[in-house]
Amino acid sequence: MLIVMKPNSPEEYIKNIEELLKTKGFMAHISRGEINTVIGAVGGKTIDDRREFELMQGVQEVIKISSSYKLASRTFQPENTVIKVKDSVIGGDKIAVIAGPCAVESLEQLEIIAEYLNNCGVKMLRGGAFKPRTSPYSFQGLGEEGLKYLKQVADKYNMTIVSEVMESSQIDLCMKYVDILQVGARNMQNFNLLKQLGYIDKPVLLKRGLSATIEELLMSAEYIMAGGNRNIILCERGIRTFETATRNTLDISAIPVIKKLSHLPIIVDPSHATGLRDKVAPMSRAAIAAGADGITIEIHNSPDTALCDGAQSLYLNQFKELYDELKGIAPVVKREL
């Protein structure tokens, strides 16, 4: 249920409604827009008679939300969420570009890649310190050592760090080094992890699960938002279908669908979606044309010797070529890199 206040309603009126919702077992989430303040009632029992709230001072209207996700819905917040971290912006008129290796392998590797990205004008660096792998014998990441490398390089070039957290016990460690905590596809419905991420004050990049519906993705975002963390970045990274020509099937249609349903920014990961280096560029161009708020791309200074996902990682010169192409596409959709 959403309670829309009249413009310029006194804080006292909002407080009265908040207190009444609490007595009925609801959590009150307040969104202050340019014109109206909206109070979202989450949890509790179904209210059969909404007139109790409609007649309260300052209330303009009471809206029943039919979808299971409340806080992530555009009904709760009509304006797009824009997330700012350091000099990086996700959402709004800007198209965010996140790039880096699948896994942090060494300080030297990160230094080469970060310097190249900085020269291109890219300020968001991705890199996995903890790697969930299908095989237990595959490279699992450097752990905290990898996080320290990321921090050292990012501080040198004033970059924003994006890295994956795999379980609740890693959150405190990641908070020391990482600017945006990523939840991988395999953990999209790790609800204990999502709940804990709701209590932190850093953005969360939430990837769509391998077989998850759009509603399930938004419900996972709701888990985080219910804890108080509103800074969620959704990520379409391909879903598992019967097609085997690519690693996954990139659901480009998810971009406009989510844009209509939710105010949260959505980016696309064409590297994991296709699993093939030569497919990353065309899918990146398609994502921007479809309205994505950004892309996250795997690049490597030596993909042929990469310890993780080398086949889907772009060579540095390939990334620069793609980046220049995206600069030309962005103005067509009234955006900029």
C-alpha positions as YAML, in Angstrom:
chain: A
units: angstrom
residues:
- id: 1
  name: MET
  ca: [0.00, 0.00, 0.00]
- id: 2
  name: LEU
  ca: [1.20, 3.50, -0.84]
- id: 3
  name: ILE
  ca: [0.04, 6.65, 0.91]
- id: 4
  name: VAL
  ca: [0.56, 9.75, -1.23]
- id: 5
  name: MET
  ca: [0.72, 12.97, 0.76]
- id: 6
  name: LYS
  ca: [-0.50, 16.34, -0.45]
- id: 7
  name: PRO
  ca: [2.21, 18.74, -1.62]
- id: 8
  name: ASN
  ca: [4.01, 20.50, 1.25]
- id: 9
  name: SER
  ca: [2.39, 18.37, 3.95]
- id: 10
  name: PRO
  ca: [3.89, 19.13, 7.38]
- id: 11
  name: GLU
  ca: [6.33, 16.61, 8.82]
- id: 12
  name: GLU
  ca: [3.91, 16.10, 11.70]
- id: 13
  name: TYR
  ca: [1.27, 14.59, 9.37]
- id: 14
  name: ILE
  ca: [3.83, 12.20, 7.91]
- id: 15
  name: LYS
  ca: [4.94, 11.18, 11.39]
- id: 16
  name: ASN
  ca: [1.35, 10.45, 12.45]
- id: 17
  name: ILE
  ca: [0.86, 8.07, 9.53]
- id: 18
  name: GLU
  ca: [4.22, 6.42, 10.18]
- id: 19
  name: GLU
  ca: [3.25, 5.75, 13.80]
- id: 20
  name: LEU
  ca: [-0.15, 4.31, 12.85]
- id: 21
  name: LEU
  ca: [1.46, 1.98, 10.31]
- id: 22
  name: LYS
  ca: [3.87, 0.71, 12.96]
- id: 23
  name: THR
  ca: [1.02, -0.09, 15.35]
- id: 24
  name: LYS
  ca: [-0.50, -2.24, 12.60]
- id: 25
  name: GLY
  ca: [2.74, -4.15, 12.05]
- id: 26
  name: PHE
  ca: [3.93, -2.33, 8.91]
- id: 27
  name: MET
  ca: [7.33, -0.84, 8.09]
- id: 28
  name: ALA
  ca: [7.00, 2.69, 6.76]
- id: 29
  name: HIS
  ca: [9.37, 3.59, 3.91]
- id: 30
  name: ILE
  ca: [9.28, 7.27, 3.02]
- id: 31
  name: SER
  ca: [10.16, 8.60, -0.43]
- id: 32
  name: ARG
  ca: [10.33, 12.39, -0.72]
- id: 33
  name: GLY
  ca: [9.88, 13.54, -4.30]
- id: 34
  name: GLU
  ca: [9.99, 17.02, -5.77]
- id: 35
  name: ILE
  ca: [6.23, 17.41, -5.44]
- id: 36
  name: ASN
  ca: [4.79, 14.67, -3.22]
- id: 37
  name: THR
  ca: [5.98, 12.56, -0.34]
- id: 38
  name: VAL
  ca: [5.04, 8.89, -0.68]
- id: 39
  name: ILE
  ca: [4.88, 6.50, 2.26]
- id: 40
  name: GLY
  ca: [5.19, 2.82, 1.44]
- id: 41
  name: ALA
  ca: [3.62, 0.35, 3.86]
- id: 42
  name: VAL
  ca: [5.57, -2.91, 3.73]
- id: 43
  name: GLY
  ca: [4.86, -6.10, 5.67]
- id: 44
  name: GLY
  ca: [2.08, -6.41, 8.21]
- id: 45
  name: LYS
  ca: [-1.39, -7.66, 7.39]
- id: 46
  name: THR
  ca: [-3.68, -6.66, 4.56]
- id: 47
  name: ILE
  ca: [-5.72, -3.56, 5.35]
- id: 48
  name: ASP
  ca: [-9.31, -4.16, 4.32]
- id: 49
  name: ASP
  ca: [-10.52, -0.60, 4.85]
- id: 50
  name: ARG
  ca: [-8.18, 2.05, 3.51]
- id: 51
  name: ARG
  ca: [-10.44, 4.90, 4.61]
- id: 52
  name: GLU
  ca: [-8.70, 4.96, 7.98]
- id: 53
  name: PHE
  ca: [-5.66, 6.38, 6.18]
- id: 54
  name: GLU
  ca: [-7.49, 8.30, 3.47]
- id: 55
  name: LEU
  ca: [-9.15, 10.50, 6.11]
- id: 56
  name: MET
  ca: [-5.92, 11.39, 7.90]
- id: 57
  name: GLN
  ca: [-4.56, 14.92, 7.66]
- id: 58
  name: GLY
  ca: [-2.37, 15.59, 4.64]
- id: 59
  name: VAL
  ca: [-3.29, 12.43, 2.72]
- id: 60
  name: GLN
  ca: [-4.00, 12.89, -0.99]
- id: 61
  name: GLU
  ca: [-4.69, 9.27, -1.90]
- id: 62
  name: VAL
  ca: [-4.06, 5.67, -0.86]
- id: 63
  name: ILE
  ca: [-2.97, 3.24, -3.56]
- id: 64
  name: LYS
  ca: [-3.03, -0.52, -3.29]
- id: 65
  name: ILE
  ca: [-0.02, -2.16, -4.95]
- id: 66
  name: SER
  ca: [-0.80, -5.44, -6.67]
- id: 67
  name: SER
  ca: [2.82, -6.44, -7.31]
- id: 68
  name: SER
  ca: [4.80, -8.32, -4.67]
- id: 69
  name: TYR
  ca: [7.67, -5.84, -4.82]
- id: 70
  name: LYS
  ca: [6.73, -2.50, -3.29]
- id: 71
  name: LEU
  ca: [9.85, -0.41, -2.78]
- id: 72
  name: ALA
  ca: [11.39, -1.40, -6.12]
- id: 73
  name: SER
  ca: [8.23, -0.48, -8.04]
- id: 74
  name: ARG
  ca: [7.81, 2.68, -10.04]
- id: 75
  name: THR
  ca: [4.49, 3.21, -8.28]
- id: 76
  name: PHE
  ca: [6.38, 3.81, -5.04]
- id: 77
  name: GLN
  ca: [8.93, 6.07, -6.70]
- id: 78
  name: PRO
  ca: [8.07, 7.46, -10.15]
- id: 79
  name: GLU
  ca: [11.46, 9.18, -10.58]
- id: 80
  name: ASN
  ca: [14.46, 7.15, -11.72]
- id: 81
  name: THR
  ca: [16.97, 6.31, -9.01]
- id: 82
  name: VAL
  ca: [20.39, 7.82, -9.70]
- id: 83
  name: ILE
  ca: [23.32, 6.39, -7.76]
- id: 84
  name: LYS
  ca: [26.49, 8.41, -7.22]
- id: 85
  name: VAL
  ca: [29.73, 6.87, -5.96]
- id: 86
  name: LYS
  ca: [32.88, 9.01, -5.95]
- id: 87
  name: ASP
  ca: [33.00, 10.47, -9.48]
- id: 88
  name: SER
  ca: [30.81, 7.71, -10.93]
- id: 89
  name: VAL
  ca: [27.10, 8.00, -11.72]
- id: 90
  name: ILE
  ca: [24.72, 5.14, -12.51]
- id: 91
  name: GLY
  ca: [21.37, 6.23, -13.89]
- id: 92
  name: GLY
  ca: [20.07, 9.56, -15.13]
- id: 93
  name: ASP
  ca: [21.52, 10.93, -18.36]
- id: 94
  name: LYS
  ca: [24.84, 9.15, -17.92]
- id: 95
  name: ILE
  ca: [25.68, 5.70, -19.26]
- id: 96
  name: ALA
  ca: [27.97, 3.96, -16.80]
- id: 97
  name: VAL
  ca: [30.84, 1.86, -18.12]
- id: 98
  name: ILE
  ca: [32.37, -0.71, -15.76]
- id: 99
  name: ALA
  ca: [35.35, -2.67, -17.02]
- id: 100
  name: GLY
  ca: [38.10, -4.92, -15.77]
- id: 101
  name: PRO
  ca: [39.22, -8.53, -15.51]
- id: 102
  name: CYS
  ca: [36.93, -11.36, -14.51]
- id: 103
  name: ALA
  ca: [39.35, -12.20, -11.69]
- id: 104
  name: VAL
  ca: [42.12, -10.31, -9.97]
- id: 105
  name: GLU
  ca: [45.27, -12.27, -10.79]
- id: 106
  name: SER
  ca: [48.09, -9.95, -9.75]
- id: 107
  name: LEU
  ca: [48.89, -6.35, -8.91]
- id: 108
  name: GLU
  ca: [50.80, -6.00, -12.20]
- id: 109
  name: GLN
  ca: [47.76, -7.17, -14.18]
- id: 110
  name: LEU
  ca: [45.47, -4.65, -12.48]
- id: 111
  name: GLU
  ca: [47.96, -1.83, -12.90]
- id: 112
  name: ILE
  ca: [48.10, -2.35, -16.68]
- id: 113
  name: ILE
  ca: [44.32, -2.57, -17.04]
- id: 114
  name: ALA
  ca: [43.50, 0.33, -14.69]
- id: 115
  name: GLU
  ca: [46.00, 2.66, -16.38]
- id: 116
  name: TYR
  ca: [44.50, 1.83, -19.77]
- id: 117
  name: LEU
  ca: [40.93, 2.41, -18.54]
- id: 118
  name: ASN
  ca: [41.93, 5.68, -16.92]
- id: 119
  name: ASN
  ca: [43.43, 6.89, -20.19]
- id: 120
  name: CYS
  ca: [40.15, 6.00, -21.93]
- id: 121
  name: GLY
  ca: [38.18, 7.99, -19.37]
- id: 122
  name: VAL
  ca: [36.60, 4.98, -17.62]
- id: 123
  name: LYS
  ca: [36.42, 5.40, -13.84]
- id: 124
  name: MET
  ca: [34.75, 2.17, -12.71]
- id: 125
  name: LEU
  ca: [36.96, -0.90, -12.22]
- id: 126
  name: ARG
  ca: [35.57, -4.41, -11.86]
- id: 127
  name: GLY
  ca: [37.51, -7.43, -10.64]
- id: 128
  name: GLY
  ca: [36.67, -10.58, -8.72]
- id: 129
  name: ALA
  ca: [38.60, -11.38, -5.54]
- id: 130
  name: PHE
  ca: [36.19, -14.20, -4.66]
- id: 131
  name: LYS
  ca: [35.18, -16.32, -7.65]
- id: 132
  name: PRO
  ca: [32.24, -18.76, -7.60]
- id: 133
  name: ARG
  ca: [33.26, -21.41, -10.11]
- id: 134
  name: THR
  ca: [31.36, -24.39, -11.46]
- id: 135
  name: SER
  ca: [34.35, -26.66, -10.86]
- id: 136
  name: PRO
  ca: [35.95, -26.84, -7.40]
- id: 137
  name: TYR
  ca: [39.33, -27.23, -9.14]
- id: 138
  name: SER
  ca: [39.11, -23.91, -11.01]
- id: 139
  name: PHE
  ca: [40.79, -20.72, -9.80]
- id: 140
  name: GLN
  ca: [38.74, -19.40, -6.86]
- id: 141
  name: GLY
  ca: [40.28, -15.95, -6.54]
- id: 142
  name: LEU
  ca: [42.91, -14.30, -4.33]
- id: 143
  name: GLY
  ca: [40.52, -13.30, -1.54]
- id: 144
  name: GLU
  ca: [41.57, -10.34, 0.60]
- id: 145
  name: GLU
  ca: [44.89, -10.05, -1.23]
- id: 146
  name: GLY
  ca: [42.92, -9.39, -4.42]
- id: 147
  name: LEU
  ca: [40.82, -6.76, -2.65]
- id: 148
  name: LYS
  ca: [43.97, -5.01, -1.48]
- id: 149
  name: TYR
  ca: [45.27, -4.93, -5.05]
- id: 150
  name: LEU
  ca: [41.99, -3.43, -6.25]
- id: 151
  name: LYS
  ca: [42.09, -0.77, -3.55]
- id: 152
  name: GLN
  ca: [45.71, 0.14, -4.23]
- id: 153
  name: VAL
  ca: [45.16, 0.58, -7.96]
- id: 154
  name: ALA
  ca: [41.79, 2.31, -7.62]
- id: 155
  name: ASP
  ca: [43.19, 4.85, -5.18]
- id: 156
  name: LYS
  ca: [46.02, 5.62, -7.59]
- id: 157
  name: TYR
  ca: [43.65, 6.38, -10.48]
- id: 158
  name: ASN
  ca: [40.66, 7.59, -8.40]
- id: 159
  name: MET
  ca: [38.47, 4.75, -9.64]
- id: 160
  name: THR
  ca: [35.32, 3.17, -8.23]
- id: 161
  name: ILE
  ca: [35.69, -0.52, -7.29]
- id: 162
  name: VAL
  ca: [33.05, -3.12, -8.15]
- id: 163
  name: SER
  ca: [33.64, -6.60, -6.75]
- id: 164
  name: GLU
  ca: [31.58, -9.63, -5.79]
- id: 165
  name: VAL
  ca: [30.58, -10.70, -2.30]
- id: 166
  name: MET
  ca: [29.61, -14.37, -2.09]
- id: 167
  name: GLU
  ca: [28.33, -14.81, 1.46]
- id: 168
  name: SER
  ca: [27.29, -12.82, 4.52]
- id: 169
  name: SER
  ca: [30.57, -13.47, 6.31]
- id: 170
  name: GLN
  ca: [32.46, -11.58, 3.58]
- id: 171
  name: ILE
  ca: [30.45, -8.34, 3.80]
- id: 172
  name: ASP
  ca: [32.54, -6.65, 6.50]
- id: 173
  name: LEU
  ca: [35.75, -7.50, 4.64]
- id: 174
  name: CYS
  ca: [34.43, -6.21, 1.31]
- id: 175
  name: MET
  ca: [33.17, -3.01, 2.94]
- id: 176
  name: LYS
  ca: [36.80, -2.09, 3.77]
- id: 177
  name: TYR
  ca: [37.87, -2.13, 0.13]
- id: 178
  name: VAL
  ca: [34.89, -2.14, -2.27]
- id: 179
  name: ASP
  ca: [32.67, 0.77, -3.35]
- id: 180
  name: ILE
  ca: [29.90, -1.28, -5.02]
- id: 181
  name: LEU
  ca: [29.25, -4.81, -3.77]
- id: 182
  name: GLN
  ca: [28.18, -7.22, -6.50]
- id: 183
  name: VAL
  ca: [25.80, -10.15, -5.97]
- id: 184
  name: GLY
  ca: [26.43, -12.77, -8.64]
- id: 185
  name: ALA
  ca: [23.79, -14.67, -10.58]
- id: 186
  name: ARG
  ca: [24.20, -17.77, -8.43]
- id: 187
  name: ASN
  ca: [23.45, -15.74, -5.30]
- id: 188
  name: MET
  ca: [20.48, -13.75, -6.55]
- id: 189
  name: GLN
  ca: [18.20, -15.74, -4.25]
- id: 190
  name: ASN
  ca: [20.63, -16.11, -1.36]
- id: 191
  name: PHE
  ca: [18.12, -14.36, 0.87]
- id: 192
  name: ASN
  ca: [20.29, -14.32, 3.99]
- id: 193
  name: LEU
  ca: [22.98, -12.47, 2.03]
- id: 194
  name: LEU
  ca: [20.42, -10.08, 0.52]
- id: 195
  name: LYS
  ca: [18.97, -9.25, 3.94]
- id: 196
  name: GLN
  ca: [22.41, -8.40, 5.32]
- id: 197
  name: LEU
  ca: [23.17, -6.20, 2.33]
- id: 198
  name: GLY
  ca: [20.05, -4.24, 3.20]
- id: 199
  name: TYR
  ca: [21.81, -2.88, 6.29]
- id: 200
  name: ILE
  ca: [24.92, -1.48, 4.59]
- id: 201
  name: ASP
  ca: [25.41, 2.03, 3.24]
- id: 202
  name: LYS
  ca: [27.04, 1.12, -0.06]
- id: 203
  name: PRO
  ca: [25.38, 0.35, -3.43]
- id: 204
  name: VAL
  ca: [24.69, -3.24, -4.45]
- id: 205
  name: LEU
  ca: [24.95, -4.50, -8.03]
- id: 206
  name: LEU
  ca: [22.41, -7.33, -8.25]
- id: 207
  name: LYS
  ca: [22.74, -9.76, -11.15]
- id: 208
  name: ARG
  ca: [19.79, -11.66, -12.55]
- id: 209
  name: GLY
  ca: [19.87, -15.38, -11.81]
- id: 210
  name: LEU
  ca: [20.54, -17.92, -14.53]
- id: 211
  name: SER
  ca: [16.89, -18.99, -14.68]
- id: 212
  name: ALA
  ca: [15.22, -16.10, -12.86]
- id: 213
  name: THR
  ca: [12.19, -14.20, -14.08]
- id: 214
  name: ILE
  ca: [12.13, -10.41, -14.06]
- id: 215
  name: GLU
  ca: [9.71, -10.47, -11.13]
- id: 216
  name: GLU
  ca: [12.07, -12.71, -9.16]
- id: 217
  name: LEU
  ca: [14.92, -10.27, -9.84]
- id: 218
  name: LEU
  ca: [12.83, -7.38, -8.55]
- id: 219
  name: MET
  ca: [11.78, -9.41, -5.50]
- id: 220
  name: SER
  ca: [15.45, -10.02, -4.70]
- id: 221
  name: ALA
  ca: [16.04, -6.27, -4.93]
- id: 222
  name: GLU
  ca: [13.10, -5.85, -2.57]
- id: 223
  name: TYR
  ca: [14.87, -7.99, 0.04]
- id: 224
  name: ILE
  ca: [17.77, -5.53, 0.06]
- id: 225
  name: MET
  ca: [15.58, -2.44, -0.01]
- id: 226
  name: ALA
  ca: [13.39, -3.68, 2.84]
- id: 227
  name: GLY
  ca: [16.46, -3.47, 5.08]
- id: 228
  name: GLY
  ca: [16.91, 0.20, 4.24]
- id: 229
  name: ASN
  ca: [19.44, 0.13, 1.39]
- id: 230
  name: ARG
  ca: [17.84, 1.87, -1.61]
- id: 231
  name: ASN
  ca: [20.97, 1.97, -3.79]
- id: 232
  name: ILE
  ca: [20.44, -1.09, -5.98]
- id: 233
  name: ILE
  ca: [21.77, -1.52, -9.52]
- id: 234
  name: LEU
  ca: [20.08, -4.30, -11.46]
- id: 235
  name: CYS
  ca: [22.09, -6.28, -13.99]
- id: 236
  name: GLU
  ca: [20.84, -8.33, -16.94]
- id: 237
  name: ARG
  ca: [23.54, -10.91, -17.65]
- id: 238
  name: GLY
  ca: [21.73, -13.46, -19.78]
- id: 239
  name: ILE
  ca: [19.51, -16.36, -18.81]
- id: 240
  name: ARG
  ca: [19.78, -20.07, -19.42]
- id: 241
  name: THR
  ca: [17.65, -21.28, -22.34]
- id: 242
  name: PHE
  ca: [17.71, -24.22, -24.76]
- id: 243
  name: GLU
  ca: [20.08, -22.30, -27.06]
- id: 244
  name: THR
  ca: [23.72, -23.42, -26.95]
- id: 245
  name: ALA
  ca: [25.29, -21.10, -29.53]
- id: 246
  name: THR
  ca: [26.16, -18.65, -26.74]
- id: 247
  name: ARG
  ca: [26.92, -19.17, -23.07]
- id: 248
  name: ASN
  ca: [23.53, -17.68, -22.12]
- id: 249
  name: THR
  ca: [20.73, -15.87, -23.91]
- id: 250
  name: LEU
  ca: [20.93, -12.11, -23.39]
- id: 251
  name: ASP
  ca: [17.41, -10.85, -22.68]
- id: 252
  name: ILE
  ca: [17.55, -7.38, -24.23]
- id: 253
  name: SER
  ca: [13.77, -7.03, -23.76]
- id: 254
  name: ALA
  ca: [14.32, -7.10, -19.99]
- id: 255
  name: ILE
  ca: [15.70, -3.55, -20.20]
- id: 256
  name: PRO
  ca: [12.52, -1.72, -21.31]
- id: 257
  name: VAL
  ca: [10.35, -4.08, -19.23]
- id: 258
  name: ILE
  ca: [12.25, -3.30, -16.04]
- id: 259
  name: LYS
  ca: [12.38, 0.38, -16.91]
- id: 260
  name: LYS
  ca: [8.60, 0.42, -16.93]
- id: 261
  name: LEU
  ca: [8.17, -1.60, -13.74]
- id: 262
  name: SER
  ca: [10.96, -0.19, -11.58]
- id: 263
  name: HIS
  ca: [12.80, 3.04, -10.86]
- id: 264
  name: LEU
  ca: [16.08, 1.18, -10.26]
- id: 265
  name: PRO
  ca: [18.89, 1.56, -12.81]
- id: 266
  name: ILE
  ca: [19.65, -1.48, -14.95]
- id: 267
  name: ILE
  ca: [22.94, -2.31, -16.64]
- id: 268
  name: VAL
  ca: [23.94, -5.18, -18.93]
- id: 269
  name: ASP
  ca: [26.81, -7.68, -18.77]
- id: 270
  name: PRO
  ca: [27.38, -8.83, -22.39]
- id: 271
  name: SER
  ca: [30.52, -10.77, -21.44]
- id: 272
  name: HIS
  ca: [28.78, -13.32, -19.22]
- id: 273
  name: ALA
  ca: [25.70, -13.27, -21.40]
- id: 274
  name: THR
  ca: [27.44, -14.43, -24.56]
- id: 275
  name: GLY
  ca: [30.66, -15.99, -23.31]
- id: 276
  name: LEU
  ca: [32.27, -15.10, -26.63]
- id: 277
  name: ARG
  ca: [34.61, -12.19, -27.23]
- id: 278
  name: ASP
  ca: [33.32, -11.40, -30.72]
- id: 279
  name: LYS
  ca: [29.72, -11.11, -29.47]
- id: 280
  name: VAL
  ca: [30.45, -8.61, -26.69]
- id: 281
  name: ALA
  ca: [30.61, -5.50, -28.88]
- id: 282
  name: PRO
  ca: [27.33, -6.00, -30.80]
- id: 283
  name: MET
  ca: [25.46, -6.87, -27.60]
- id: 284
  name: SER
  ca: [26.91, -3.81, -25.86]
- id: 285
  name: ARG
  ca: [25.68, -1.60, -28.69]
- id: 286
  name: ALA
  ca: [22.25, -3.23, -28.54]
- id: 287
  name: ALA
  ca: [22.04, -2.75, -24.77]
- id: 288
  name: ILE
  ca: [22.72, 0.98, -24.99]
- id: 289
  name: ALA
  ca: [20.24, 1.36, -27.86]
- id: 290
  name: ALA
  ca: [17.60, -0.47, -25.78]
- id: 291
  name: GLY
  ca: [17.96, 2.00, -22.91]
- id: 292
  name: ALA
  ca: [20.39, 0.36, -20.48]
- id: 293
  name: ASP
  ca: [21.91, 2.64, -17.85]
- id: 294
  name: GLY
  ca: [25.31, 1.09, -18.35]
- id: 295
  name: ILE
  ca: [27.38, -1.93, -19.26]
- id: 296
  name: THR
  ca: [29.93, -4.01, -17.40]
- id: 297
  name: ILE
  ca: [32.57, -5.61, -19.60]
- id: 298
  name: GLU
  ca: [35.39, -8.04, -18.97]
- id: 299
  name: ILE
  ca: [38.75, -7.00, -20.41]
- id: 300
  name: HIS
  ca: [42.22, -8.42, -19.96]
- id: 301
  name: ASN
  ca: [45.73, -7.43, -20.98]
- id: 302
  name: SER
  ca: [46.38, -11.05, -22.00]
- id: 303
  name: PRO
  ca: [43.07, -12.92, -22.43]
- id: 304
  name: ASP
  ca: [44.76, -16.02, -23.84]
- id: 305
  name: THR
  ca: [46.48, -16.64, -20.50]
- id: 306
  name: ALA
  ca: [43.66, -15.44, -18.22]
- id: 307
  name: LEU
  ca: [42.91, -17.62, -15.20]
- id: 308
  name: CYS
  ca: [39.17, -17.06, -15.61]
- id: 309
  name: ASP
  ca: [36.86, -16.54, -18.63]
- id: 310
  name: GLY
  ca: [39.54, -15.50, -21.09]
- id: 311
  name: ALA
  ca: [37.35, -16.40, -24.09]
- id: 312
  name: GLN
  ca: [34.83, -13.68, -23.23]
- id: 313
  name: SER
  ca: [37.35, -11.00, -22.25]
- id: 314
  name: LEU
  ca: [38.16, -8.22, -24.71]
- id: 315
  name: TYR
  ca: [41.72, -7.25, -25.59]
- id: 316
  name: LEU
  ca: [42.50, -3.71, -24.46]
- id: 317
  name: ASN
  ca: [42.47, -2.31, -27.99]
- id: 318
  name: GLN
  ca: [39.11, -4.00, -28.65]
- id: 319
  name: PHE
  ca: [37.65, -2.29, -25.60]
- id: 320
  name: LYS
  ca: [38.87, 1.13, -26.75]
- id: 321
  name: GLU
  ca: [37.28, 0.58, -30.16]
- id: 322
  name: LEU
  ca: [33.98, -0.41, -28.53]
- id: 323
  name: TYR
  ca: [34.10, 2.51, -26.12]
- id: 324
  name: ASP
  ca: [34.47, 4.95, -29.00]
- id: 325
  name: GLU
  ca: [31.52, 3.33, -30.78]
- id: 326
  name: LEU
  ca: [29.33, 3.67, -27.70]
- id: 327
  name: LYS
  ca: [30.18, 7.36, -27.51]
- id: 328
  name: GLY
  ca: [28.53, 7.69, -30.91]
- id: 329
  name: ILE
  ca: [25.45, 5.65, -30.00]
- id: 330
  name: ALA
  ca: [24.73, 7.37, -26.67]
- id: 331
  name: PRO
  ca: [23.56, 10.73, -28.10]
- id: 332
  name: VAL
  ca: [21.05, 8.92, -30.33]
- id: 333
  name: VAL
  ca: [19.21, 7.75, -27.20]
- id: 334
  name: LYS
  ca: [19.71, 11.17, -25.55]
- id: 335
  name: ARG
  ca: [22.42, 9.92, -23.18]
- id: 336
  name: GLU
  ca: [26.15, 10.38, -22.78]
- id: 337
  name: LEU
  ca: [29.06, 8.25, -21.58]
...
